[in-house]
Amino acid sequence: MENSRTSTFTAYVTVAFLLISTFVTMVVTESQIVWVPCNPRSKKTDDAGICRNTY
């Protein structure tokens, strides 16, 4: 019975570690993925660099 508890605990720790490491990886790499240029056809930037709609 003790061996079953140990293996269950090990499985829980492994799953928790994988989830935490996946979350940390997503947070660290997200800032490098989301750089989108701010100049589609209907948008212009003002002097401060803020996107403005032009109709």
C-alpha positions as CSV (number, residue, x, y, z in Angstrom):
1,M,0.0,0.0,0.0
2,E,2.8,2.4,0.8
3,N,4.4,1.8,-2.6
4,S,1.1,2.8,-4.3
5,R,1.0,6.1,-2.4
6,T,4.6,6.9,-3.3
7,S,4.0,6.3,-7.0
8,T,0.8,8.3,-6.9
9,F,2.6,11.2,-5.2
10,T,5.4,11.0,-7.7
11,A,2.9,11.2,-10.5
12,Y,1.2,14.2,-9.0
13,V,4.6,16.0,-8.5
14,T,5.6,15.2,-12.1
15,V,2.3,16.6,-13.6
16,A,2.6,19.7,-11.4
17,F,6.2,20.3,-12.5
18,L,5.2,19.9,-16.2
19,L,2.3,22.3,-15.8
20,I,4.4,24.9,-14.0
21,S,7.2,24.7,-16.5
22,T,4.8,25.0,-19.4
23,F,3.2,28.1,-17.9
24,V,6.6,29.7,-17.2
25,T,7.7,29.0,-20.8
26,M,4.6,30.5,-22.2
27,V,4.9,33.7,-20.1
28,V,8.6,34.1,-21.0
29,T,8.2,33.6,-24.7
30,E,4.9,35.5,-25.1
31,S,6.6,38.9,-25.2
32,Q,8.6,37.9,-28.2
33,I,5.7,36.6,-30.1
34,V,3.1,39.4,-29.8
35,W,5.0,42.2,-31.6
36,V,2.5,43.3,-34.3
37,P,3.2,46.3,-36.5
38,C,0.8,49.2,-36.0
39,N,0.2,50.2,-39.6
40,P,-2.6,48.4,-41.4
41,R,-4.3,50.5,-44.1
42,S,-7.0,52.0,-41.8
43,K,-4.6,53.0,-39.0
44,K,-2.0,55.7,-38.7
45,T,0.2,56.7,-35.9
46,D,0.4,60.1,-34.4
47,D,3.5,61.9,-33.1
48,A,3.4,60.0,-29.8
49,G,3.3,56.7,-31.7
50,I,-0.3,55.8,-30.8
51,C,-2.5,54.2,-33.4
52,R,-5.4,56.2,-34.6
53,N,-8.3,55.1,-36.8
54,T,-8.6,57.1,-40.1
55,Y,-11.9,56.9,-42.0
